[in-house]
Amino acid sequence: MCYFDQVIWACGNWRWGKFREQCNKEHRIGETCGLKLIYGRQDEAKNWKV
């Protein structure tokens, strides 16, 4: 398991942010981040146009 920041825009879209830390309780062979968890939340005021 790994912890990442989450970036959330005012329109409701989101993406994974910066890597924060890895949990050593998960023992998987060949895969370092089998599960992404939210460490913190970062709100962005911008609205993106498509």
DSSP file (Angstrom, degrees, kcal/mol; ACC not computed):
  #  RESIDUE AA STRUCTURE BP1 BP2  ACC     N-H-->O    O-->H-N    N-H-->O    O-->H-N    TCO  KAPPA ALPHA  PHI   PSI    X-CA   Y-CA   Z-CA
    1    1 A M              0   0    0      0, 0.0    22,-2.9     0, 0.0     2,-0.4   0.000 360.0 360.0 360.0 143.2    0.0    0.0    0.0
    2    2 A C  E     -Ab  22  36A   0     33,-2.6    35,-3.0    20,-0.2     2,-0.5  -0.972 360.0-135.2-132.3 148.1    1.1    3.5   -0.8
    3    3 A Y  E     +Ab  21  37A   0     18,-3.3    17,-3.1    -2,-0.4    18,-1.1  -0.878  27.1 174.3-105.5 132.8   -0.1    6.9    0.3
    4    4 A F  E     -Ab  19  38A   0     33,-2.7    35,-3.4    -2,-0.5    36,-0.7  -0.912  33.0-109.7-130.7 156.6   -0.5    9.7   -2.1
    5    5 A D  E     - b   0  40A   0     13,-2.3    12,-3.6    -2,-0.3     2,-0.5  -0.523  31.2-138.8 -75.8 157.0   -1.9   13.3   -2.1
    6    6 A Q  E     -Ab  16  41A   0     34,-2.0    36,-3.1    10,-0.2     2,-0.5  -0.988   7.1-153.0-122.1 126.4   -5.2   13.8   -3.9
    7    7 A V  E     -Ab  15  42A   0      8,-2.5     8,-1.9    -2,-0.5     2,-0.4  -0.877  14.7-172.6-100.0 124.8   -5.8   16.9   -6.0
    8    8 A I  E     -Ab  14  43A   0     34,-2.5    36,-3.0    -2,-0.5     6,-0.2  -0.976   8.8-151.4-122.8 126.3   -9.4   17.9   -6.3
    9    9 A W  E >   - b   0  44A   0      4,-2.6     3,-1.9    -2,-0.4    36,-0.2  -0.517  31.5-106.9 -91.1 163.2  -10.7   20.7   -8.6
   10   10 A A  T 3  S+     0   0    0     36,-0.9    37,-0.1    34,-0.9    35,-0.1   0.761 117.8  61.4 -60.7 -27.0  -13.8   22.9   -8.0
   11   11 A C  T 3  S-     0   0    0     35,-0.4    -1,-0.3     2,-0.1     3,-0.1   0.593 120.8-105.1 -78.0  -9.6  -15.6   21.0  -10.9
   12   12 A G  S <  S+     0   0    0     -3,-1.9    -2,-0.1     1,-0.4    -1,-0.1   0.233  78.4 129.7 105.7 -13.5  -15.3   17.7   -9.0
   13   13 A N        -     0   0    0     -5,-0.1    -4,-2.6     1,-0.0    -1,-0.4  -0.376  34.9-175.3 -69.7 155.0  -12.5   16.1  -11.1
   14   14 A W  E     -A    8   0A   0     -6,-0.2     2,-0.3    -3,-0.1    -6,-0.2  -0.951  14.3-172.5-146.5 164.7   -9.5   14.7   -9.2
   15   15 A R  E     -A    7   0A   0     -8,-1.9    -8,-2.5    -2,-0.3     2,-0.2  -0.970  37.9 -89.8-151.1 162.6   -6.1   13.1   -9.8
   16   16 A W  E     -A    6   0A   0     -2,-0.3   -10,-0.2   -10,-0.2     3,-0.1  -0.563  45.1-165.5 -73.6 140.5   -3.4   11.4   -7.8
   17   17 A G  E     -     0   0A   0    -12,-3.6    -1,-0.1     1,-0.3     2,-0.1   0.143  41.8 -20.3-101.7-141.9   -0.8   13.9   -6.5
   18   18 A K  E     -     0   0A   0      1,-0.1   -13,-2.3   -14,-0.1    -1,-0.3  -0.362  66.8-108.2 -72.5 145.7    2.6   13.4   -5.0
   19   19 A F  E     +A    4   0A   0    -15,-0.2   -15,-0.2     1,-0.2    -1,-0.1  -0.533  37.8 176.9 -68.0 136.5    3.7   10.1   -3.5
   20   20 A R  E     -     0   0A   0    -17,-3.1     2,-0.3     1,-0.4   -16,-0.2   0.804  50.8 -27.5-110.6 -55.9    4.0   10.4    0.3
   21   21 A E  E     -A    3   0A   0    -18,-1.1   -18,-3.3     2,-0.0     2,-0.4  -0.993  47.8-122.4-160.9 162.7    4.9    7.1    1.9
   22   22 A Q  E     -A    2   0A   0     -2,-0.3     2,-0.5   -20,-0.2   -20,-0.2  -0.914  22.8-132.3-112.7 137.6    4.8    3.4    1.6
   23   23 A C    >   -     0   0    0    -22,-2.9     3,-0.8    -2,-0.4    -2,-0.0  -0.780   9.4-158.8 -88.9 124.5    3.2    1.0    4.1
   24   24 A N  T 3  S+     0   0    0     -2,-0.5    -1,-0.1     1,-0.2   -22,-0.0   0.432  78.1  83.6 -84.2   1.4    5.5   -1.9    4.9
   25   25 A K  T 3  S+     0   0    0    -24,-0.1     2,-0.6     2,-0.0    -1,-0.2   0.651  75.2  80.7 -78.3 -14.1    2.7   -4.1    6.2
   26   26 A E    <   -     0   0    0     -3,-0.8     2,-0.7   -25,-0.2     8,-0.0  -0.837  64.4-166.6 -95.5 120.4    1.8   -5.2    2.7
   27   27 A H        +     0   0    0     -2,-0.6     2,-0.4     2,-0.0     5,-0.1  -0.866  22.3 154.4-111.0  98.8    4.1   -7.9    1.5
   28   28 A R        -     0   0    0     -2,-0.7     2,-0.5     3,-0.2     3,-0.1  -0.957  39.5-126.8-124.8 143.8    3.8   -8.4   -2.3
   29   29 A I  S    S-     0   0    0     -2,-0.4     3,-0.1     1,-0.2    -2,-0.0  -0.791  87.6  -3.9 -93.0 125.5    6.3   -9.8   -4.7
   30   30 A G  S    S+     0   0    0     -2,-0.5     2,-0.5     1,-0.1    -1,-0.2   0.261 114.5  85.4  84.2 -11.8    7.1   -7.6   -7.7
   31   31 A E        -     0   0    0      1,-0.1     3,-0.3    -3,-0.1    -3,-0.2  -0.980  49.3-175.2-127.6 123.2    4.6   -4.9   -7.0
   32   32 A T  S    S+     0   0    0     -2,-0.5     2,-0.4     1,-0.2     3,-0.1   0.839  81.1  31.8 -88.1 -33.5    5.4   -2.0   -4.7
   33   33 A C        +     0   0    0      1,-0.1    -1,-0.2   -11,-0.1     3,-0.1  -0.727  59.7 158.2-126.9  82.8    2.1   -0.2   -4.6
   34   34 A G  S    S+     0   0    0     -2,-0.4     2,-0.4    -3,-0.3    -1,-0.1   0.755  74.7  31.4 -74.0 -24.0   -0.8   -2.6   -4.9
   35   35 A L  S    S-     0   0    0     -3,-0.1   -33,-2.6     2,-0.0     2,-0.5  -0.993  72.4-147.2-139.8 127.5   -3.2   -0.2   -3.3
   36   36 A K  E     -b    2   0A   0     -2,-0.4     2,-0.3   -35,-0.2   -33,-0.2  -0.835  20.1-175.3 -96.3 128.6   -3.3    3.6   -3.4
   37   37 A L  E     -b    3   0A   0    -35,-3.0   -33,-2.7    -2,-0.5     2,-0.5  -0.861  29.5-106.2-120.2 156.6   -4.6    5.4   -0.4
   38   38 A I  E     +b    4   0A   0     -2,-0.3   -33,-0.2   -35,-0.2     3,-0.1  -0.724  31.6 174.8 -88.4 122.9   -5.2    9.1    0.3
   39   39 A Y  E     -     0   0A   0    -35,-3.4     2,-0.3    -2,-0.5   -34,-0.2   0.841  69.5 -13.4 -89.0 -43.4   -2.6   10.7    2.6
   40   40 A G  E     -b    5   0A   0    -36,-0.7   -34,-2.0     2,-0.0     2,-0.4  -0.963  63.5-119.8-155.6 168.0   -4.0   14.3    2.2
   41   41 A R  E     -b    6   0A   0     -2,-0.3     2,-0.5   -36,-0.2   -34,-0.2  -0.937  15.5-167.3-120.7 136.4   -6.2   16.4    0.1
   42   42 A Q  E     -b    7   0A   0    -36,-3.1   -34,-2.5    -2,-0.4     2,-0.4  -0.967  12.6-151.8-125.5 114.1   -5.3   19.5   -2.0
   43   43 A D  E     -b    8   0A   0     -2,-0.5     2,-0.4   -36,-0.2   -34,-0.2  -0.689   5.3-160.3 -88.7 135.8   -8.2   21.6   -3.3
   44   44 A E  E     -b    9   0A   0    -36,-3.0   -34,-0.9    -2,-0.4    -2,-0.0  -0.958  10.0-156.0-114.4 132.2   -7.7   23.6   -6.5
   45   45 A A        +     0   0    0     -2,-0.4    -1,-0.1   -36,-0.2   -36,-0.1   0.659  62.1 104.6 -81.3 -16.1  -10.0   26.6   -7.2
   46   46 A K        -     0   0    0    -36,-0.1   -36,-0.9     1,-0.0     2,-0.5  -0.343  59.7-147.7 -69.3 144.2   -9.4   26.4  -11.0
   47   47 A N        -     0   0    0    -37,-0.1     2,-0.3   -38,-0.1    -2,-0.1  -0.949  16.7-140.1-105.2 133.6  -12.1   25.1  -13.3
   48   48 A W        -     0   0    0     -2,-0.5     2,-0.4     2,-0.0   -39,-0.0  -0.743   7.6-141.1 -95.7 140.9  -10.7   23.4  -16.4
   49   49 A K              0   0    0     -2,-0.3    -2,-0.0     1,-0.1     0, 0.0  -0.825 360.0 360.0-100.4 139.7  -12.3   23.8  -19.9
   50   50 A V              0   0    0     -2,-0.4    -1,-0.1     0, 0.0    -2,-0.0   0.407 360.0 360.0 -98.5 360.0  -12.5   20.8  -22.2
